[in-house]
Amino acid sequence: MSYKLPDEKDLEAMIGIVGKEYATNNKAITASYLSKSVMGLEIYYPKSDND
């Protein structure tokens, strides 16, 4: 499996999905999202007795 940095075509697709305000091809942000999607990192809050 290989990974390529997003190009202008990819950026246009992201703009179509999330809007220009939130789409980016910044290397650091892209790497963060990739690691989250590949590793399945999510935040889960433990249930408290009040829930």
Steps between C-alpha positions, in 0.01 A plus 500: 500500500633843417394852583515807280454857608170652389518702180274775364243245378479352849472846653209584269323181609552589868364850439192340346451286811583732791516845343790732424527619860589153630682334206879502497791309354733601785747214553473497881121504507476239226737270693293545814175407323668205330633362828159543658327314219759221474547446872135556590582757763180636648410667825263306719383653823427253777141491615441648839238404752306814400451389135 
